[in-house]
Amino acid sequence: ESTKLFLQELFSGLPAAERGPENPMLHTALQNYSCSTTTCQGYLAYNTSHCTDSSPCPAVVIIQDWTGMDEYEKERARMLAELGYVAFAADIYGFGTPVENMADWGAAAGAHRGNPDLYMAKINAALEQLENYDYVNSSQIAVVGYCFGGSGVVNMAILGFNVSGVVGYHSGIDPNSRVVRSSSSDLNVGAKVLLHSGVDDDAWTDVGLLMDEFEAANAKYEIVRYGKDVFHSFTEWNANFPGQAIYDHRADYRSWESTKLFLQELFSGLPAAERGPENPMLHTALQNYSCSTTTCQGYLAYNTSHCTDSSPCPAVVIIQDWTGMDEYEKERARMLAELGYVAFAADIYGFGTPVENMADWGAAAGAHRGNPDLYMAKINAALEQLENYDYVNSSQIAVVGYCFGGSGVVNMAILGFNVSGVVGYHSGIDPNSRVVRSSSSDLNVGAKVLLHSGVDDDAWTDVGLLMDEFEAANAKYEIVRYGKDVFHSFTEWNANFPGQAIYDHRADYRSWESTKLFL
C-alpha cells in the first residue's frame, strides 16, 4: 500500500489532509468515568446506525497530547467514528486538572511520565470504560496516542497490554520519556505497533534503541521516519513553533493513510498482497536499447487505451534486483501498468550477461556497485529510452528499485538525478553498497525519496547515517522500518532463505500500498 500511495502523490499531487468537523450522523458526548483515584471526562463518538448492541464495532481509544483532552482529540475521534469505529478520547489527567499553559501541561504530563503505574492505570480505566458499551466489540480495541499519549502507547506495548494494536504519533521515545524494557525481561509485545516519527523530533539513536527492545520482545512493528524538517506535533493542525513543533501536511496525510490501513488490518485481517499476472488489456513487449557500451533488453508494459500520444501517462522505471531483469520485474511492471502508468523494467547488466547462479549475480552486481559511473549510465539509458515514447509524460517519471536496484535509486537521489521520485525496497544502504555523500557537497536531493527497509536487513546505524546525508542534502524523504523478522527480499514472492532473504506478506502489502500513494 505504501508504494501505491507514494506514486499517487508524485503524479497527482498531495491530497488535502482529512479533518473531522461536527457531523450530525455521529453520536458524540462527554463521558465521566472513574480513573484511578479521581474522575476523568472522556469524549465518545460513533455512528449509532452502524454500531449497535446486535452489531458491535471495533473501537479505538485516543490518548491525548500533553495539553490535555481537548478539541484536537475530539476531532480525531470524529474522524475515526466516520471510518466505522467507536472512538473514545480518554482523559488522562483527570477532570479539573489545570491545563491553561505550558507550566500546567508540563506539571500534569510529568506527574504521569514519572509514574508509569499511574499513567497505565489511567489508560486502563479508559479501556474498561469503553469495554462497558454493548456496541463495542471488546476483542477488537486499538489505542492511538499523540505526543505524551504516544509515549503512553509505547509503554503499553512494552508492558504487554492486551489490545489489538497501538499507534503512536510524535511519541517522545527517548528513554527518559517512556518505560525501558529490562534486558532480563521475558515479556513479549503482543500488540502490533505502528509509530510515526519526525526525523527532527526523535533522534535516530533513540529509535534504534527502541527497535532493539522491540526485537528482543518479539514485537510485530513498523516505524516510519519522515524528513526533512518534520518536527514534533506534525499532525496537529495549529502547531506553529518553527524549529520545535510545527504542522506538516505531507507527514500528517501519509501517516493518517498508513494508520487507516493498519486499523483495517487489525480488525479485518491482512488482505492478500497484489500480484501482476499476464493481462490481455496491457501491451507488453521486450525492448532492446543502447546502454553505455552494450545493448540492454528491457520490458515495457502499459495500457494502450489509456496512455496515448494525445494523452501521455506518468511512467515508472523498475531497476532490477541482483539476479537480473527477470519474471519478478516483469510482474511488477504489469502491476504498475494496471495502475495507469507506463512501466519499464530496465536491464542494467546488458543483454547476454550470465545470470545463472549466485556467482554470476555477484560478479554482475559487483561490476556496477564498484563503478557508480557505469551503474548510473545504465540507469540513465533506461530513462532516455522511456522518454522516447510519445505516450510517456517525460516530466513525470519515478524510479523503483529492488535490492541491487534499491541501492541504485539511493545513488540517484544522492547524485541529484532529475526525476519526480525514487522508491527503494530492501536496498542495501550500507556505505559499501552505495554512493556516500561528501560532507563538503552542496548538491541537494531533488527527487522525493521513499525507502522500505527490513529491520533484520539494514542496520539501524546505517539507516541513521543515510538520514544524516539526506538531511544535509535537504531531501524530502520517508524511511519505513518493518520488524520483527523482516529480512532481505521481503517483497520477492519466492524468496525463502530463512534468516537471510525471505518473503514477508505483511511488509510486502503495506510497502506496496504506501508506494501507490506516493506515486
Disulfide bonds with the S-S distance in Angstrom:
Cys35-Cys40 1.81
Cys51-Cys57 2.17
Cys291-Cys296 1.81
Cys307-Cys313 2.16
